[in-house]
């Protein structure tokens, strides 16, 4: 049996994630009280083997907060009993969530005449903190379209069939914020910036001219060597701790040149070691959509 638990604050995309999992063959149940999960899995495990497939559960603050607080122990017990259980936590910056509620005119489940929307979102974050802390995968949906979110769920959750830990190399621009789903962050803003070369400004780190410019500076080679050595030393430890996913985020100022180049280079190098290497260029995806 494979169990995927989808959680996160309201408006972060949980329903869309569950819909995608349902589309690819998961049996999905939304807003299930955490205390009922063990009984549900016992029932599922009693079904004939050909029916004992994949299950996805949505657990969030619509249940009693005392019930959500039980989640870590219940999930630990399930894993100890051999259940392949992944916890996926979706979130977005609070202003983005406020805007989404404003656009849809939905009511937040924790808001009332005495609690405005931002207070409800902050309270929800507190309630869900135990699940967020134990999440195998955190996805920041602040800059993701619905299509991009579905793609990430399909690639990083459904595509987990590849053996070993999935490693995501992600480029980003510091001026747009550090990704909340980053496990490791490296800052390349000290490297020479192709942006200040007029003929390179509109290109990206994938273009040969930009790559040649960066490789011509010893600082780039030194940075790449040091990051590679760090990851070669510590990524196996992440894998040995039974992590299913690790996100390595590489940042420069705008997320267009230096970070893109470095992500491509690191992904090529580590593809020789890890079978499930994924690449995402956050700012390029955002601009494309």
C-alpha positions in Angstrom: 0.0 0.0 0.0 1.1 3.5 -0.7 -0.3 6.4 1.2 0.2 10.1 0.3 -1.1 12.7 2.8 -1.7 16.1 1.4 -1.9 19.0 3.8 -1.3 22.7 3.9 -3.1 26.0 4.5 -6.3 26.8 2.8 -5.9 28.2 -0.7 -2.5 26.6 -1.2 -3.7 24.1 -3.8 -4.5 21.0 -1.8 -7.7 20.2 -3.8 -5.9 20.5 -7.1 -3.2 18.2 -5.8 -5.8 15.6 -4.8 -7.6 15.9 -8.1 -4.4 15.2 -10.0 -3.7 12.1 -7.8 -7.3 10.9 -8.4 -6.8 11.4 -12.1 -3.7 9.1 -12.1 -5.4 6.3 -10.1 -5.2 7.2 -6.4 -8.2 6.6 -4.2 -8.6 10.1 -2.7 -10.4 11.2 0.5 -10.5 14.8 1.5 -10.9 16.3 5.0 -10.5 13.0 6.8 -10.1 13.3 10.6 -6.6 12.1 11.5 -7.9 9.8 14.2 -9.7 7.7 11.6 -6.7 7.1 9.4 -5.6 3.8 11.1 -9.1 2.3 10.9 -9.3 3.3 7.2 -6.0 1.7 6.4 -7.0 -1.5 8.3 -10.1 -1.7 6.1 -8.1 -1.1 2.9 -5.5 -3.7 3.9 -8.2 -6.3 4.2 -9.2 -5.9 0.5 -7.9 -8.4 -2.1 -4.4 -7.6 -3.2 -5.4 -6.3 -6.7 -7.6 -3.7 -5.0 -5.0 -2.7 -2.4 -3.5 0.1 -4.5 -2.7 3.8 -3.8 -4.5 6.1 -1.3 -4.3 9.9 -0.9 -5.8 11.7 2.1 -6.3 15.4 2.5 -5.8 16.5 6.2 -6.1 20.1 7.1 -7.4 22.5 9.7 -11.0 21.9 8.9 -10.8 19.0 11.4 -10.4 19.7 15.1 -7.0 21.1 16.0 -6.7 18.4 18.7 -7.1 15.8 16.0 -4.4 17.3 13.8 -2.0 17.3 16.7 -2.2 13.5 16.7 -1.0 13.3 13.1 2.8 12.9 13.8 2.4 9.9 16.1 -0.2 8.2 13.8 2.1 8.7 10.8 5.1 7.4 12.7 3.2 4.3 13.8 2.0 3.7 10.2 5.6 3.9 8.9 6.8 1.6 11.7 4.2 -0.9 10.5 5.6 -0.9 7.0 3.2 1.6 5.3 4.8 3.6 2.5 3.7 7.0 3.7 4.6 10.4 2.2 3.5 13.7 3.7 3.3 16.5 1.2 2.8 20.0 2.6 1.6 22.8 0.3 1.9 26.5 1.3 2.1 30.0 -0.1 3.0 33.4 1.2 0.2 34.9 3.3 -0.4 37.9 0.9 -0.8 35.4 -2.0 -3.3 33.3 0.0 -5.3 36.5 0.9 -5.4 37.5 -2.7 -6.6 34.0 -3.7 -9.5 34.2 -1.2 -10.3 37.7 -2.4 -10.5 36.5 -6.0 -12.7 33.4 -5.2 -14.7 35.1 -2.5 -14.5 31.9 -0.4 -14.7 31.9 3.4 -11.7 30.6 5.3 -12.8 27.7 7.5 -11.3 29.4 10.6 -12.6 32.9 10.0 -15.7 34.3 11.6 -17.1 37.7 12.7 -14.3 38.1 15.2 -11.4 36.6 13.2 -10.3 38.3 9.9 -8.7 36.4 7.1 -5.1 37.0 7.9 -5.6 36.0 11.5 -7.3 32.8 10.4 -4.4 32.0 8.1 -1.9 32.6 10.9 -3.9 30.4 13.2 -4.1 27.7 10.6 -0.3 27.8 10.2 0.0 27.1 14.0 -2.4 24.2 13.9 -0.7 22.6 10.9 2.8 23.1 12.2 3.2 19.4 13.4 2.4 18.2 9.9 4.6 20.8 8.2 7.5 19.9 10.4 7.4 16.2 9.4 6.6 16.7 5.7 8.7 14.7 3.3 8.0 17.3 0.6 7.1 21.0 0.9 5.9 22.8 -2.2 5.7 26.6 -2.3 2.7 27.4 -4.6 3.0 31.2 -4.4 4.3 31.5 -8.0 2.8 28.3 -9.4 0.0 28.2 -11.9 -2.5 25.4 -11.6 -0.8 23.6 -14.5 2.6 24.0 -12.8 1.4 22.6 -9.5 -0.1 19.6 -11.2 3.1 19.0 -13.0 5.1 19.2 -9.8 2.8 16.7 -8.1 3.0 14.4 -11.1 6.8 14.6 -11.3 7.7 14.6 -7.6 5.0 12.5 -6.0 3.5 10.2 -8.7 6.9 9.8 -10.3 8.5 8.6 -7.0 8.6 5.1 -8.5 12.2 5.8 -9.5 14.5 4.1 -6.9 16.2 6.2 -4.2 15.7 9.8 -3.2 14.4 12.3 -5.6 16.7 15.4 -5.8 15.3 18.6 -7.2 17.8 21.3 -8.3 16.0 24.6 -8.5 17.2 28.0 -9.6 15.6 31.2 -8.2 16.1 34.9 -7.9 16.6 36.3 -4.4 14.7 39.5 -5.4 11.6 37.3 -5.7 12.1 35.5 -2.4 13.7 32.3 -1.2 11.6 29.2 -2.0 9.9 27.9 1.1 10.3 24.4 -0.1 14.1 24.6 -0.2 16.1 22.1 2.0 19.5 23.5 1.0 20.1 27.0 -0.3 23.3 28.3 -2.0 23.9 32.0 -2.9 25.7 32.8 -6.1 25.3 36.6 -6.0 29.0 37.0 -5.4 29.8 35.6 -8.8 30.4 37.8 -12.0 26.9 38.7 -13.4 26.3 38.3 -17.1 23.4 40.7 -16.7 25.9 43.6 -17.0 27.2 42.4 -20.4 24.7 43.9 -22.8 24.8 41.1 -25.4 24.1 38.5 -22.6 21.4 40.4 -20.7 18.4 38.8 -22.5 19.9 35.3 -22.6 19.8 32.7 -19.8 22.2 30.4 -18.1 21.2 27.7 -20.6 22.7 29.7 -23.5 26.3 28.7 -24.6 27.4 32.3 -24.5 26.4 32.8 -20.9 27.9 29.4 -19.9 31.2 30.4 -21.6 31.2 33.8 -19.8 30.7 32.2 -16.4 33.3 29.4 -17.0 35.9 32.0 -18.0 35.9 33.2 -14.4 37.7 31.2 -11.8 35.2 32.1 -9.1 32.5 30.2 -10.9 34.6 27.1 -11.1 35.6 27.4 -7.4 31.9 27.8 -6.4 30.8 24.8 -8.5 33.6 22.7 -7.0 32.7 23.7 -3.4 28.9 23.1 -3.8 29.6 19.8 -5.5 31.9 18.7 -2.7 29.3 19.7 -0.1 26.5 17.8 -1.8 28.6 14.7 -2.5 29.4 14.7 1.2 25.9 15.2 2.6 23.2 14.1 0.0 23.9 10.4 0.9 23.2 11.2 4.5 19.9 12.7 3.5 19.1 9.5 1.6 20.2 7.3 4.5 17.8 9.1 6.8 14.9 7.7 4.6 14.1 11.0 2.9 12.1 10.6 -0.3 12.8 14.1 -1.5 15.5 16.8 -1.2 15.4 20.3 -2.8 18.6 22.1 -3.5 17.9 25.7 -4.4 20.5 27.8 -6.1 19.9 31.6 -6.1 21.3 34.6 -7.8 19.8 38.1 -8.0 17.2 37.6 -10.7 17.3 33.8 -11.2 18.1 34.1 -14.9 21.8 33.6 -15.5 24.2 32.3 -12.7 21.7 30.2 -10.8 20.3 28.6 -14.0 23.8 27.7 -15.2 24.8 26.2 -11.9 21.6 24.1 -11.6 22.1 22.7 -15.1 25.8 21.8 -14.3 25.0 20.3 -10.9 22.1 18.2 -12.3 24.3 16.8 -15.0 26.9 15.8 -12.4 24.6 14.2 -9.9 22.6 12.4 -12.5 25.5 9.9 -12.4 24.8 9.2 -8.7 21.0 9.6 -8.2 18.5 8.1 -10.5 15.7 10.6 -9.9 17.2 14.1 -10.6 14.7 16.9 -11.3 15.3 20.4 -12.5 13.2 23.5 -12.1 14.0 27.1 -13.1 11.4 29.0 -11.0 11.7 32.5 -12.5 11.7 31.1 -16.1 8.6 29.0 -15.4 6.9 32.0 -13.9 7.6 34.3 -16.8 6.6 31.6 -19.3 3.2 31.3 -17.8 
